[in-house]
Amino acid sequence: MPAVDPQITASELLRIFHRDEPYLFLGAAFTTVAILAAAFSFLRRKVDSLSIYFALFAFLYGQRLWIQAGLLGVLVPHSALFERLRSGFDFLVPIPAFLFFDAAGLLHRRGKIAGYVLGVVLGSLAIATFAFGPSPSYHRINNVVVIAALLLLVMQSLWNRDRSRDFVVIRRGLIIFVAFALWDNVAGPLGLTSKIEPFGFAAFLAALGYVAARRTMERDQQLNAIQKELEVARRIQLSILPAEFPRSENFCVAARYVPMTSVAGDFFDFIVADDKQAGLLIADVSGHGVPAALIASMVKLAATSQRAQAADPSSFLAGMNSALLGNTQNQFVTAAYVHLDSEARELRYSAAGHPPMLLLRQGNVREIEENGLMLAAFDFAKYSNAAYGLEPGDRLLLYTDGILEATDASGKFFGKDSLSNLLRQTSGLTPSEVADRIIASVGQWAVSQDDDLTVLVCDYVGTGE
């Protein structure tokens, strides 16, 4: 504990304490409020500028009351560092206040400009004080700037036509604070002793705290409402995806769909599904989130409207392109569609700007690619078919680019080679197990999921010959 000046008697020390007692209490109260506001923001794990600026403003003001208290001046040995700190705090306190007003949307263009000018001037005064020591001229500049800023705030609040509850509360607290602060700033140059500003600040801080707390709660309520709506949207989107591929003598199909967010732009469908035929569609809408999910619903409708063309992939995709054109708000869709015919022992494949399908046959992986232009972008887009014979034991893999573009800590893509090797290594597993293994491998590879992930695995059993 620092030594007390021996010339200060106990009664004088007690008198100084009683004189400073209300300001020490207010300083402790303001600091406590600041810590609680900062802790609340930290526990919510959300960056809330209102809470941060409010906490910083209250903390700096509370610490200034303590540092400038006469009791502390008696207890702490005099030093250049302490005097610079004591004086420099004066210039820092108003800065977070104007940042709070700006974040709360209470400053118009001129008010913002004035606030930034104030921040530069006061920040410069604080730096000069910390570097070269206190100067009476610095405080005169500070008094003029603060008085002008406070008057500007009051005039702007009076001229503002905003009659919202938040603005009315802040304006009342501001007028009380400004009246007390102006008196203190005017009283000093007039040679009068006055220190009533902290009591006005208490009223102002209460107004700011009310607004910050109310807006935080309001944002949380809005966020909860959005999350509930997203959950409903997620369930709706899942409902447009097909159930399991029906039991078939010739085909065994498994699908996995892992959206990056609650809703996504990936889509798959079984256009036809019986013992003789399988029509498998996979699509990927550009972008993410709700807009992509809405367009994915449109892809579902466009695909359903083309069921009559299910046996001809090129015509199927051309019809989808016509249905989507002009309806996707400049977002595009990549897609791949394969039609399998067990009677003809043939697969026909076509794609629109989509990654190639992989065919695993007798331990070898082959890329099947027949790409036209992406869907919903060009009215002149044309598509063609690639036809291949089917052999019992063939395994087909359709996927979206989120699988290939998953990146590890070094920025390396998962890539086609890794996917082909994984398909080859899992040849003894069922389609469902292979789909799970692909999703798990990508999850282990990637630092984070930055895109939607969808895979379709289809085995041609060939027992219904």
N, C-alpha and C positions, 0 to 999 in steps of 0.2 A: 504494500500500500504506500502511495507517495507520502512524503512527509509534509505536514502542514506547516505553513510559515509560523515560526514561534512568536512573531509579533501579533498574530491574530489570536485573540482570546476566545474562550469557549462561548461566551455570550455573543460576541460578534459573529462567530461561525454559525451559531444557532439563528441569529438574526438574518444572516445571508441565506441560510437554508429556508427559513420561513418566507423570505421574499421570493425565492426561486421555486418554492414548493409547487405552486399551481403549474408552472411551466415545465418542471421536471415530470410532474404527473402527466401533463398533456404530451410531452415528448415520449414518455413510456407508452402512453395509450396509442399515439399515432404509429409508433414503431411496431407495437403489437398488432395493430390493424393491418399494417403493411405485411408483416410476416404471415398472418392468417390468410390474407388475399393471395400472396405468392404461393403458400402451401396449398390453398384450394385449387389454384390454377395448375400446380404441379401434379396434384392427386388426380385431377381430371385428365391429365396427359394430353392436353390440348393447348395449343398456342393461342392465348386470348390476349390480344393487345390491350384491351380495356383494363383487364385485371392487372396486367404487367405494369402499365403506366400509372394506374391508380396506386399499386403497391410501391412503386419507385417514388412517386410524389409524396406519399405519406411517410415513407422511410426517411427520405432526405429532410423533410420538414421536421420530423421528430428528432432526428439526430442533430439538426441545427439548434433546436431548443436546448438540447443537452450540452452541446459543445459551447454555446454562447452563454450558458448559465454562469452567474458569478461564482457559485459554489465550486464548479469545476475549475474556474480560473484560479481559485485559491488552493485547491487540492493538487492540481497538476503543476509541476515546476515549469517556469516560463522557458520557452524555447522557440526558435525561429520556425521550426516545423509546425508546432502547435498553433502559433499565431497565423501562419499561412493557411493551415487547414481550417481554422476558426473563421477566418475572413473569406476564404474561397467558397465555403458552403453556401454563403448568401447568394452567389451567382448561379449555382447549380439548381436550386430548388424549383424555380419557375419552369424550367425546360420540360420535365415530364408532364406538367400540367397542360401545356399547350399540345403536347403529343396526345394526351388523353382527349382533349377537345377535338383534335383532328380525327382520331380513331372513332370517336363517337359521332362524327358527321356534323358537329355543331359549328364548324368554321366554314365560311364561304371563301371564295377565291382570295379576296383581299385579306381576310383574317388568316388564311394559311400563309400568305406571303409575309405578313407581319409576324406571325409565329416563327417562321424560319429565320427571319432577320433577327428576332429576339434571341433565338437559340444560338445563332452565330455570335452575336454581341456578348451575351452572357457567358457562353463557352470560352470566348477569347479572354474575357475578364478573369474567369476562373483559372485558365492556364497561365495568364500573366501573374496572377497572385501566387499560384503554387511555385512558379519559376523565380519570380523576382521579389516576392513579398507584398504585403498589403500596402495600399495607397489610398489616401482620402479621395483622390480624383476618381479612382475606380468606383468607389461607393456613390459619388455624386452622379456618375454616368449610370450606375445601376438604379439609383432612385428615379432619375428622369425616365429611363427606359421602362421600368416596372410601372411607374405611374401612368405613362402613356399607354402601355399595353393594357393595364387594368381599365382605364377609361375607354379604350377601344373595345374591349370585351363587353363592357356595360352598354355602350352605345349600340354595338352589334346585336346584343341580346334584346335591347328595347326595340330596335328596328326590325328584328326578325319576326316574320309572320307565323313562324312555327308555333302552334299552340298545343303540341303534344305534351303528355304528362311529364316525360323525361326533361324536356326543355324547360318547362315551367319550374320544376323542382330545382334544376341546376341554376336557373336564373335567380331564384330566390336565395339559394345558398351563395351564389356569386356576388349578389348585391350586398349581402351582409359582410362577406369577406372583403370585398373591395372597399366598402365604407371603413372598415377597421384598418385595413392595410394602408389606405390613403391617409388616414389620420396619422398613423405611425410614420409613414414616409414624409409627411409634411411637418410633423411635430419635431423631427430631428433637426432639420435645417433651421427651424424657428427657435431652437434652444429649449424646447419643451421635452419633458420626460414622459414617454408613453410606450406601453407595450401591451396593447390589447389585440393586436393582429392574431395571435394564436387562438383566441377565443372565436374570432370570426372564421379562422381556418377550420376549427372544429365543426362549425355549422356547414361550411362548404364541403368538408370531407364527408360529412354525413350525407349530403346531397349527392356527391359523386359516388359514394359507396352504394347508395340506394339505386342509382341508375346502372352502375356496373353490375350489381347483383341481379337486378330485374332483367337486364338485357342478357346476362349469362343464362339465367333460368329460361328466358324466352327462346334463346338459341338452342338450349338443350331440348326444350319441348318441340321446337321445329325439327331438330335432328331426329328425335324419337319418332315424330310423325313421318318423316322421310324414310326412316329405317323400316317402319311398319309398311309403308307403301311399297318399298323395295322388296320386302318379304312377300307381299301379295303378288308383285310383279314376277318374282322368282318362281312362285308356285304356278302362276299362269304360264310362264315360259316353259317350265318343266312339263306342264300338261300338254303342250303342243308337240313335244318329242314323243316318238313312238314307244310303246312298251316293248318287251322282249320280242325278238324275232320268233314267230310261231315255229313249233316243232315241224321239222321237214326231213324227208328221207335223203335229200341231196345237199342241203345247205345248213350250215351251223354258223350263226352270226352273233357277235358280241360287240357292244358299243359302250364307250365311256366318255362322259362329258364333264369337264371340270372348268367352270367359269372362273375368270380372274376376279370378278366382283359378283355381287348378288345376281345381277343379270348380265347376259353376254350376247355377243354377235355370232357365235358358232351355232351351227344347226346341222342335224342329220335326220334322215327319214328313210323308211322302207316303202318305196313307191309300189312295188309288188312283192309279195311274200307267200309262196306256196311251194309245193313239192317240185314243180317244174321250172319255176322262174324266181329270180331274186333281182330286184331293182334297188340299188343302194345309192343314196344321194348324201353328199356331205358339202357344206357351204360355210363360208367365213365372211362376215360383213366387216368392212373397214371400220376402225374405231372400236370403242368399248362402251360399256355401260348401257344406260337406258336408250339412247338413240339407236345403237347397234341392235339392241334387243327388239325394238319396235320394227326395225327393218327385217330382222330374222323372222318375225311373225308374218311379214309380207312375203318372205321367201317361201314360207310354209304354204300360203295361199297360192302363190305362183306355181309351186310344184304340184299341188293338188289339182290345179286347173289343167295340167299337162299329162295326167295319167293315161290318156288315150295314146300318147306318144312314148309310153314307158319302154317299149322294145327298141326304140331308135334314139339313143342318147343325144345325137347331134340335134335332132328335131326337138327333143325334150328341152335341151338347154336354150335353143333358139326361141322356143315358146316362152320359157321363163324370162329371157331377156326382154322380149316384147312386153310381157306383163309388168315388169319392174321399171322399165324406162320412164323417166320423168316423175317417179314416185318416191325416190330415195334421198332427196335433198342433197344431191351431189356426192353421196356415198356410194361405193361400189361393192360388188359381191364377187368373190371367187367361189367356184364350185367344181365338183367332179361327180360324174354319174356313171355307174357301171351296171349293165344289164347282163345277167347270167341266165343261160338257157340250157337246162340239163338234157333236154331231148336232142337239141342240135349240138350239144357239147361245145358251146361257143360263148365267149364273153365279148361284149361290145362296150367300148369305153370312149368317153369324150369329156373334156374339161374346159373350164373358162378361167384361165389365169391361175390355176390351182397347182400345188405341188404334185408331182407324179405319183401314181399308184404303184405299190410294190407287190410283186408276185413272187412268192416262194414256191419253187418247184424242185423237188428232189435235191434239197439242200442248197440250191442256188437262188439268189435273189436277183430279180430283174425289174428295172424301172419301166413302167408303161406310161407313156406321155403322149397326149394328143390335145394340145392346148389351143383354144381360141382366145379372143379377148374377154376380159372380165365382164360380168353381167351388170346391167343397169347403167352402163357408161356410153355405149355407142349403138346407134340404130343400125349400123351397117355390119355389125359383128356377125361372122360366119363360124360354124362349127362343123367338125368332121368326126367320123368314127374310126377307131382302131379296133380291128377284130382279131381275136386270138382263139385258138382251140383250148378247150378245158380238159384237164386230166384229173382223175381221182387223186385226192391228196393235195391239190393246189390250195394255197392259202393267199388271200388278197388282203392288203392293208391300205385303207384310206385314212387320211389324217389332215389336220389343219397345220398351218405354218408355225403355230405356237410350240409344237413339238420340236421342229427343227431349230427354231430361233431361241430356245431356252439357253441362257448363258451362265457359265460358271464364274467364279471369283475373278478369273483372269480375262473375262470377256469372250471366251471361246464358245461358239455355238455347239449345241448337241449334234446337229448336222445329220445329213443323209447317211453317211458311213456308219455312224453309231447306231442309227435306227435300223439299217440293213443288217448289221452284225447282230443286233438284239433279236431281230426277227428270225435270223438263222439259228441263233443259240437256243431259242425257245420253240423250236419246231416240234418237240415232243409234248408240249403243253396244249391244253384246250384253248379255243379262242378267248374265252372269258379270262383264263389265267394269263394269256399273252397280253390282252388289253390292260389288265391290272399291272403286269410287269412293266409295260411301256410307261404308263403314267407314273409308277413308283420310281423308275429309273430317271425320268425327266425331273421329278421332284427332288431326287438326290443330287442330280447334276446342277440344277439351277440354284443361284443364290436366292432368288425370289421369283414368284410367278408374275411375269409381265405380260402375259397374253392368255387367252382362253385355250384350253387343251381339249381336243376331241379326237378319238380314234374309232375306226370301224374295222373289225377283223372278221373275215368270212372264209370258212373252209368249204371247198366243194368235195363232198363225201363221195358222190357218184354211185350210190347204191341202188338208185332207181332206174337202172338201165333197162 
